[in-house]
């Protein structure tokens, strides 16, 4: 595990050192250390997207970075830069403010009246605050809003285009999508909402409250269903226009629609 973490750090230096200054590169390395847990394509896309959004990198650079990072992770160790871990730790230590001096607190010498133990309930303030927050906030609101909104825009575009130009094929796409849904790795509750959405596909807003990975799984299911109906080239064109529609919503500035393609292999866009 430690070796792969070092490889990820060294690959990040190789890829980003020409684009970021020293401080920004260090921040990107700590972001990787705290959030990136693997070397899969979806892990690479998610990490590169966050760095690109923070530093306003253009789409062409982001696409190139996906490929460069993937290759760097598989490069011979002797061809990668040195592990930046010592420099990362030194930079964080230098940025950490000194601890404040201890403050003496005067304690009154007046003894308080004894209180029966049974009369004083033991309350964990942290647990009480968490319980109150969970009771006040619906579970769905804990899911980031940008991925569902972007996914909804993509789905609405695809459904509308198929209905407008290939009306008879919409039912075929629905059946194929639901058939493939059973093999999806998306969360069961989200799969059920996706299934229910097809009962009113044209009226549904398709903003399903799911995490990025689950919505990427549903995008893969949709792409495969389109491929069953229209072939690979047709599916590519329809999904490409769906992505363009999703890029028009304000939430796409925070969550790139192309992150929904993390599990979609072979897509030619």
BELJO-V370465 format. One record per helix or strand of 2 or more residues. SS is the DSSP state (H for helix, E for strand). FROM is the first residue (numbers start at 1). TO is the last residue. If there is no record, write none. Layout:
# BELJO-V370465
ss;from;to
SS;FROM;TO
SS;FROM;TO
This chain:
# BELJO-V370465
ss;from;to
H;2;16
H;22;35
H;41;54
H;59;73
H;77;79
H;85;95
H;117;119
H;125;136
H;139;142
H;145;165
H;169;181
H;188;200
H;212;246
H;250;253
H;257;261
